Amino acid sequence: MNITHDYYAHGTPAERWERARQFFDAKDYAAAARVLVGLVEEVPEQTGPRLLLARSYYHSAQLRRAEAELRIIVERDPVEHYARLMLGRTLERQGRHEEAGPHLRLASALAGDFPEA
């Protein structure tokens, strides 16, 4: 029996969501991700856990993993502006500025941030 894995997987989805948020709020992004991976597998259609998983990956410098989760979100919901913003920032952190630009511009437009004319 893997006691560490059992801790991260223990409890109802709601309890694991709360545990993941507590880890995230405490800036223990790797622990939050360990809880969220199982939760996302269990409820893949829910955006909240997947977005928090992507944010956890981003903050723990697991940028390819963050990118993969964010791409799933924007593919399902192209107007999810925060996921677009995070995807753009994730691509920027990887030095992929040209790819980041369209996502960042779309995120700004979706948020209603238009440049003054």
C-alpha positions in Angstrom: 0.0 0.0 0.0 1.3 3.4 -0.9 0.4 5.6 2.0 1.4 8.9 0.3 -0.7 8.2 -2.7 -3.6 7.1 -0.5 -3.5 10.5 1.3 -3.8 12.4 -1.9 -6.6 10.2 -3.3 -8.5 9.8 0.0 -12.0 11.2 0.5 -14.9 12.3 -1.6 -14.4 14.5 -4.6 -15.5 17.5 -2.6 -13.0 16.7 0.2 -10.2 16.3 -2.3 -11.1 19.6 -4.0 -11.0 21.3 -0.7 -7.6 19.7 0.2 -6.2 20.7 -3.2 -7.3 24.3 -2.7 -5.7 24.3 0.7 -2.4 23.1 -0.7 -2.7 25.7 -3.5 -3.4 28.5 -1.1 -0.4 27.4 1.0 1.7 27.6 -2.2 2.4 23.9 -2.1 1.6 23.6 -5.8 3.1 20.2 -6.3 0.9 18.7 -3.6 -2.1 20.4 -5.0 -1.3 18.9 -8.4 -1.0 15.4 -6.9 -4.5 15.7 -5.4 -6.0 17.3 -8.6 -4.6 14.7 -11.1 -6.9 12.0 -9.7 -9.8 14.4 -9.4 -9.5 15.5 -13.0 -9.4 11.9 -14.1 -12.6 11.3 -12.1 -14.5 14.4 -13.4 -12.8 15.3 -16.7 -15.7 17.4 -17.8 -15.4 19.9 -15.0 -13.3 23.0 -15.7 -12.6 24.1 -12.2 -10.4 21.2 -11.1 -8.6 21.1 -14.5 -7.9 24.9 -14.3 -6.5 24.6 -10.8 -4.4 21.7 -11.9 -3.0 23.8 -14.8 -2.4 26.7 -12.4 -0.6 24.3 -10.0 1.6 23.0 -12.8 2.3 26.6 -13.9 3.4 27.7 -10.5 5.5 24.6 -10.0 7.2 25.3 -13.4 5.7 22.2 -15.0 4.9 24.3 -18.0 4.4 21.5 -20.6 1.8 19.9 -18.3 0.2 23.2 -17.6 0.0 23.8 -21.4 -1.6 20.4 -22.0 -4.4 21.0 -19.4 -5.0 24.6 -20.7 -5.3 23.4 -24.3 -8.0 20.9 -23.2 -9.9 23.7 -21.5 -9.8 26.2 -24.4 -10.6 23.4 -26.9 -13.8 22.6 -25.0 -14.6 26.3 -24.2 -12.9 28.7 -26.6 -14.2 31.7 -24.7 -12.8 30.7 -21.2 -10.8 33.9 -20.9 -8.7 33.0 -17.8 -7.6 29.7 -19.5 -6.6 31.7 -22.6 -4.7 34.1 -20.4 -2.9 31.3 -18.6 -2.2 29.5 -21.8 -0.6 32.7 -23.2 1.5 33.2 -20.1 2.5 29.6 -20.1 3.7 29.8 -23.7 5.5 33.1 -22.9 7.4 31.4 -20.0 8.5 28.8 -22.4 9.9 31.5 -24.7 7.1 30.9 -27.3 6.0 34.5 -27.6 4.7 34.3 -31.1 2.3 31.4 -30.1 1.4 33.3 -26.9 0.3 36.5 -28.7 -3.1 35.3 -30.1 -4.1 33.8 -26.8 -3.2 36.9 -24.8 -5.0 39.2 -27.3 -8.1 37.0 -27.2 -8.1 36.8 -23.4 -8.0 40.6 -23.3 -10.8 40.9 -25.7 -12.9 38.4 -23.9 -12.3 40.2 -20.6 -13.4 43.5 -22.3 -9.9 45.1 -22.2 -9.8 46.9 -25.5 -7.1 49.5 -26.3 -8.2 53.1 -26.3 -8.7 54.4 -29.8 
